[in-house]
Amino acid sequence: MTILAERLSSVKASPSMMAKSRVDGLRAAGRRIIDFTIGEPDFPTPPHIVAAGVEALHGGQTRYTASTGTPALRQAIADKLARENQLAFTPELVVVGCGAKQIIHEALAASLNAGDEVIVPAPYWVSYPDMVAIQGGVPVVVPCGKASGFKLTAPALEAAITPRTRWVILNSPNNPSGAVYTEAELGALAEVLSRHPSVWLLTDEIYEHFVYGAAVHRSMLQVAPALAERTLIVNGMSKSYAMTGWRIGFGAGPLPLMRAIALLLSQSTSCAAAMSQAAAVTALNGPQQCVAAAVADFSARRDRMVELLNAVPGIDCSEPDGAFYVFPDVSGLLGRQRADGRVLGNDLDVMLFLLEEAGVATIDGASYGMPGFLRISFATSIDQIEQGCRNIREACASLR
């Protein structure tokens, strides 16, 4: 008899973590790999934030905090939501976790019963369906292809809702597609939700600052404040402030849910690291030029990567409005033959071909619920982008 729970049979390892492990292994073996799988900014945490963390360590902030987070950080988050998103949350409606991923996990753990359904628009961040499955829920994947701009539409949402629907998950700006919902699109989705009062909304806004051109990030509650009593906003410090390793995320939502998440935190991690929370306070309350500079850099990288990938026959790369990934359609490469005679039958084959022949690591679109595409990160230098895209072009030119 196995010790493992049956529900684990429906859960797979994170494809992005697997990709990182694959790249690390190849590099250890001596291969030069250009890594386009990276889901984190390539620049260091800004010095003033690091200094705040060091000062906290020297100042004795090395103890447990409240499971919900320090009063200073919860206030800083509430102030940020008011200042940047025009949303009114008191600190008691904010909970701090060890990354945004933990907040999502605990929210689902606190709310799902066996068989409850969660609507997950595809392409989706790889962890959503598995986190639902871990809790005994049923991920209801709704394909949202290129024709809809990789966004969930009101008719598709309406069609997916059943009496078992517990949550809808929205991620804007989106990982992996970079799609950003407009105010009108959010309004149309809110109108559907208004007719289904038992359905809650989880809105993952971790990439909120990374929007480009004319795109503007809007939180659903800015558009539909009436949904506040059944909406959880999830965000964190990892992307905007290059604080991935500091592990600070937060949720803001109705008090009963926040108390339930805090209860689970108290029985799991106890609390986020005290010194990381102190650094997060400085990040939120301090100068924001570091964020603006990162956005400007990523905008230039996006433009260059889109330009270079669209110059490769067989690849069609839409320009993303947000995040730091492109999600090119590689179906034009399918059916073509490698030098050794192997045929590219799907996007996984394309991913492996680029890794083996071009020395470029990407992630297959099927891992994000959208076969026929690749996720390629531009969270790396222009030099790496140009070299990687040259390698891709040369490798694809060898196909028959």
N, C-alpha and C positions, 0 to 999 in steps of 0.2 A: 504493500500500500504506500502511495506517495504522500509526502508531507505537504505537498503544494496544493493550494486552493484551486478548485476547478475554474474559477473565473480568470485565472492567469493564462489559461489556454487561449483566450481571445485577445491577449495583450502582446504586442510586439515591442522590441527595443526601439528607441528613438532613431529614425533613419539619419538624422543630422549628427547624432553622437556616433553612430556606426560609421558615417562618412569620415568624421574626424579621426576615428581609430584607424580606418583604412589608409588615410593620408599619412598618419604618424608611422604606421608600419612600413609603408613604401619608402618614406624618407629615412627611416632607420636602416633600411636595406640598401641605401645609397642612391635611390632614385631622386631626381630633382622634380618636384611636383609643384605646380602652381595651384594653390588652393582657392577655389571659388565656392567652397561650401560654407565659408565662415559666416556665422550668424551673430557676429559681434563687431563693434567698431574696432578699427585697427590702430587707433590712436590711444595713448595712455590716458588714464583718469587724470583730469586737469589738476595741476599742482596745488591749487588752493583747497581742493577737496581732499587730496591726499594729506595735506598738512593738517586739516581738521581731524582726520582719522588718527594721525600720529599724536596730535595734541590730546585727543580723547584718551588714547592709551596711556600717555604720560600723566594725564590727570586722574587716572584711576577708574575710567569708565570701562571696566573689564568684568562687570558683574551681570547677573541676570537683570533683565528689565521686565516690565509687565508683558504678558503674552500679546497684548494688543499693540505694543510699541511704546516708546517713550512719549510722554506728554509733548515734548518739544517737537518731535517728528510728526506726530499726529496733527499738531497745530500747523506745522509747516505745510503738510499735505493739504489740509483744509484751506489754508491761505492760497496755495498754488491752484487748487480747483476754482476758487473764487476769482483769482487774478487772471488766469489763463483760459479758463473754460466757462466763466460766468455761472458757476454752479455753487449753490449754498449748502455746504456740509459742515456740521459741527464736528469737533474731534472725536466725539463718541461714536460717530457714524463711519469712522475710518479704522481699519485694522492693518497692521504691518506684518509682512511675512518674509520668509527667506526666498525672495524672488516672486515675480508675478505668477510663475508656474505653481507655486505652493498655494497661493490664494485661490487660483482656479480649482486646483485639486480639492482643497478643503471645502470650497463652496459646493462642489458637486457631491462630496462625501456627506455634507450636512443636509442635502436636499433631495437626493435621489433614493427611491425605493426600487427594488428589483422590477425590471420591465418598463420603468419610466423612460420616455424618449427625449432625446436632445437633438434638435435640428442643427446640423453642422454644414454650412455652405462649403462646397468644394470649388476651387482649391482651398485647403485648410492648413493651418499649422499642424504639423504632424502629431502633436500630443493630444489634441482635442478628442478624437474618437477613442483613443486608448484610455484616457482619464475617465471618460464616461463608462467604458466597459469595466474598468477596475471597480467601479462602484455598483456594478450590476445593472447599469443603465443600457439603453439601446441607442447608439448613434444613428441618426437618420441623416444620411449624407444626401445633400441636394446639389447636383452638378450645376455649376454656374460658369459656363464656358466663355470663350473669347467673344462670342456674339453679344453677351450681356456685360462685357467689360469685366468679367470674372466677379460679378456682384450678384447677390441675392435680389431677386425682384419680388414685388408685392404678390403677383399671381403665384409664383413658385413657393413663396412662404405660405400663402393661404392653402395651397394644395398639400403641403407637407404636414400641416397641423392636424393632430388627431386628439381624441380624448386622453391619450397617454402622454401628450407633449408636456414636458416640464420646463424646458429651457430652449431658447434660441441663442446661439453664439454668433456674435458679429466681431470681426477683426478688421479695423480700419484705422490707419493704412494696413493693408493686408500683407501677411507673409504666407505664400510666396509671390503673389502676383503684383504687389505694389498698388492694387486698386484702392481708391479713396472714395468713399460714399459722399455724394453731394447732399446738400440740405434737402432738396426735393426728393431724392431717393430715400433718405432716412424718414422723411415725412410720410412717404407712401408705405413703408414698412410699419411705421408707428400706427398708421390707420388700420392696418390688418391686426396688429396686436391689441388695439383698442377693442376689437370685437371678440377677443379671446382672453378674458381677464385672469384665467388660471395659468397663462404662459408667462414665464419670466424671461428677462433679457440679460445676457452676460455680454458686455461690450469690452473687448480687449483693445486698449488704446496705447500699447507699449511703444508704438512707432509714431506717436502723434506729432512730434516735432519734425519728422522727416517727410515733408511734403514739398513738391517742386512746381515751378512754373505758376500757373494760375490756380492750382489745387489748394484747397483750404480744408484743414481738419475741423470737423464738427462732431461733438459728442451728441449721442441720441437725446440726452436730457436737455440739451440746449434747444433742440427742435421740438421735443415732446415731453415737457416737464411733468405731464400727468402720469407718465410711466415710472416716476421716481420710486414709488412704493413697491415696484417689482423689477428693479434694474440694479445690477451690480456693475460698477465701473472697476476695471482692473488696469493697473499701470505699474510702473516701477522705474528704477534708476539705471538699469543695465544699459539701455540703448542710448538715450539722450546724453547721459553723462559718462559713458564708457566705464560703467561700474559693474560689469558682468560678474566679476569675482567677489564683489562685496556682498552680493546676495540680499538685495533689498527690493521688495515689491510691496504693493499696497492695494487694498480694495476699499471702495466707498459704496455704501448702500444702506438699505433699511436696517434698523436696529436689531430686530430678531435674527436676521441672517448674520449680521456682524457679531452678535453674541455667540451664535452657533459656531462660526469660524474660529472665534477666539477660544471657545471651549476645546475644539479639536487641536488647535495650536498648543494649548496648555498640556495636552496629553501626547504630543508628538515632539516638536522641536523646542517647546517651552517659550522661546522668543528668538527674534533675530539678534545677531551679534550687536552688542552695545556700541562698540566703536564704529561699526558700519552705519548704525543709525545716526550717530553724531555727524559722520561725514555727509550723510544724506541731508541732514538739516542745512548744512552749509551749502550743499549743491542747490537745494531748492530756494534758499533765502539769499544766496549770494549772486554775483554777477552772472549773466546768462550769455555773455559774448562767446563762450566756448561752444555753446549749443549752436548759435548762429553760424559760427565758423565751420563746424562740422557739417551742417546742412549745405553750406556753399560748396564745400569739398565734394560731398556726395553727389550734389547736383551735376557738377562737372564730370565726375566719374560715370554717372548714369548716362549722360549724353554721349560720352566717348564709347562706352560699352555697347550701347544700342547701335551707334553708327557702325562699329566694327563687326558686330554679329550679323547685322543686316547685309553686310557685304559678303557673307558666306552663303553660297548657293545651297538651298535646302533648309535654311534656318530663317524663320520669320519672327522678329523680336519686336513686340509692342513696347511703347515707351511707358514705363510705370509712373504713376503720379506720386507714389510715396514709398516708404520703407527703403531698404538698400539691396533689393534684389531685382533682377529681370527674370522673366518667365517665358523664354522663347519657345515657339512651336517648332519642334524638330521632326514633324511628320514627313516633311519633304526629304528627309534622309532615309526613311524606312524603305526597305526593299533593296537598298544598295548593298554592295558586297565589299567586304574587307579584302586586303591583299591575300589573306590566308583562305579565302573562300567563304568565310562566315558571313551570313546575311544579317543585316540590322533589322530585327523584327519588331522591336518596340523601343520605348525610351530608355529602358534599363540597358538594352544592348548599346544604345548610343552613349549612355553615360560610361559604360565600361570601355567602349572603343576610345572615347576621348581620354580616359584615364590611362589606358595602356599605350595608345599610339601618340597622343598629344602631350601626355604628362600633365593633364588638366583635370582637376577634380571638380565635379558638379554633383547634383542630386537629381534623381529621376522624378519626373512629375507624378508618376503613379503613387509615390510615397505621400504625396499631397492630395491624393484623390483625383488627379487630373492626368491620365496617361497621354503620351504624345508630346510632353513638354519637359523642360529641364528647369530647375531652379539654379540660378547663377548669381552669386553675391558680388556686388561691387564695393564691398567694405575692404578694399585693399588699394594699393597705390596705382596711379595711372600707368606707371612703368609695368607693373604686374598685369594690369588689364590689357595693355597693348601686346605684351609678350604672349599672354595666354590666348588672346584672340588670334594672334598670328599662328600659334600652334594649332588652334582649332581649324583655321582656314586651310593650313597645309595638310593636316590630317584628313579633312573632308575631301580635299582635292585628290587624295589617293584612292578614294572609293570608286568602285566601278558600277 
